[in-house]
Amino acid sequence: MKIKMYGADWCPDCRNAKSFLESKGVKFEYIIITDNDDAIEFLERVNNGKRIIPTLVVDGETHTNPGINGLMKILENKA
């Protein structure tokens, strides 16, 4: 499973998602959007012009701010 998480350290939802994935031993790439024009452009493209974080890309499928319950379902479906 390949996971990219777009977020920022000042974002509580991002910190929660990051902590959850780490607690489950899930490997993921964390992309900080602050001052990252490419990441911001991606977010706006997949989220109808909005910069919604965290946004995760799991095996090519985008999940916008899924929350912990959503993350659990994503991991269950990929297991």
C-alpha positions as CSV (number, residue, x, y, z in Angstrom):
1,M,0.0,0.0,0.0
2,K,1.4,3.4,-1.0
3,I,0.2,6.4,1.0
4,K,0.9,10.1,0.6
5,M,-0.5,12.4,3.1
6,Y,-0.7,16.2,2.4
7,G,-0.9,18.2,5.5
8,A,0.7,20.8,7.8
9,D,2.1,20.6,11.3
10,W,-0.3,23.4,12.6
11,C,-3.3,21.3,11.5
12,P,-4.9,19.3,14.4
13,D,-6.6,16.9,11.9
14,C,-3.3,16.3,10.2
15,R,-1.5,15.6,13.5
16,N,-4.2,13.2,14.5
17,A,-4.1,11.3,11.2
18,K,-0.3,11.2,11.2
19,S,-0.3,9.9,14.8
20,F,-3.0,7.3,14.0
21,L,-1.0,5.9,11.0
22,E,2.2,5.9,12.9
23,S,0.5,4.0,15.8
24,K,-0.6,1.3,13.4
25,G,2.9,1.0,11.9
26,V,1.7,2.2,8.5
27,K,4.4,3.6,6.3
28,F,3.5,6.8,4.5
29,E,5.0,9.9,2.8
30,Y,4.1,13.1,4.7
31,I,4.1,16.1,2.4
32,I,4.0,19.5,4.2
33,I,2.0,22.0,2.1
34,T,3.4,25.1,3.8
35,D,5.3,27.0,1.1
36,N,5.0,24.0,-1.3
37,D,3.4,25.4,-4.5
38,D,3.3,21.9,-6.1
39,A,1.4,20.4,-3.1
40,I,-1.0,23.4,-2.9
41,E,-1.7,23.1,-6.7
42,F,-2.4,19.4,-6.2
43,L,-4.8,20.0,-3.3
44,E,-6.7,22.6,-5.2
45,R,-7.0,20.4,-8.2
46,V,-8.4,17.3,-6.3
47,N,-10.6,19.3,-3.9
48,N,-12.5,21.6,-6.3
49,G,-10.2,24.6,-5.7
50,K,-10.0,24.2,-1.9
51,R,-6.9,23.5,0.2
52,I,-8.4,20.8,2.4
53,I,-6.0,18.9,4.7
54,P,-5.3,16.3,5.4
55,T,-5.8,14.9,2.0
56,L,-4.4,11.4,1.5
57,V,-3.7,9.5,-1.7
58,V,-3.8,5.8,-1.1
59,D,-2.8,3.6,-4.0
60,G,-3.8,6.4,-6.4
61,E,-7.2,7.0,-4.7
62,T,-7.8,10.4,-3.1
63,H,-9.4,10.7,0.4
64,T,-10.1,14.2,1.6
65,N,-10.0,14.6,5.4
66,P,-11.3,11.1,6.1
67,G,-11.0,11.3,9.9
68,I,-9.9,8.4,12.1
69,N,-13.0,6.3,11.2
70,G,-12.3,6.8,7.5
71,L,-8.7,5.9,7.9
72,M,-9.6,2.7,9.7
73,K,-12.0,1.8,6.8
74,I,-9.3,2.6,4.2
75,L,-6.7,0.4,6.0
76,E,-9.3,-2.4,6.4
77,N,-10.1,-2.3,2.7
78,K,-6.5,-2.4,1.7
79,A,-5.5,-5.2,4.1
